């Protein structure tokens, strides 16, 4: 399927959205009405998708697919939400989200350096979009800047681990232990967006990590989760499409949910499906159903 220019809304759609009267805009955080937890199929968790899952589609197509899955939260990546756009474009994106009853809850993964002004621009975008956290791949010398910015904006920095790279090396933020050592002594709003799939993948290079224990290690510094599963054996055989429906690989879905409950997790829990399939919605729907089944067992 041909890739689209995700970062821009069509002119026609932009004009339609900007015609909405300002007084009719509902606060993003009230898009989803409060539900009795007993009838909440997601068990009180804010389950959504990482929009990279729908990277082959436009922003609006990604939002429609998210709504069709019965989800009301999204973590955008920059091809679906342009951090370098104008305020008018950001406002139009927010109205587009509202039209699909979806709340942007996180944004990333973004690189942060010691350049305080560049870091601030990303926080300004996060504030304008209304997110709770920025998924991040920060340089070690960025933390002094980030300490100031998370305190000012009250937006968390959620460091995202990656597994083995193409060079057969582990990413520098590959585990909760490594991240916790780096953030110790820094602002409590600097923590993680653990990626369960990448934690699993670390075993390919001999670093066996248990996502459940990794969540417990981070405790209150868990601000996001990229929920995915991986078939390491397929990846070792050279498959470039080893992402599988959660629970079909080695991910202990029930254990992850119990750990999140234990640490009182209140962040973005985003399904990220990196399959090469042109239309990932059926597999993402299967992930949603597994999640709902497992979370109801916790009640």
PyMOL commands that set and color helices and strands:
alter all, ss='L'
color gray80, all
select helices_A, chain A and resi 11-18+22-24+28-30+37-39+51-54+59-68+87-99+116-129+140-153+176-183+196-205+211-221+232-236+253-262+281-298
alter helices_A, ss='H'
color red, helices_A
select strands_A, chain A and resi 46-50+73-76+103-112+133-138+156-159+190-195+222-227+229-230+243-244+268-271
alter strands_A, ss='S'
color yellow, strands_A
deselect
rebuild
show_as cartoon
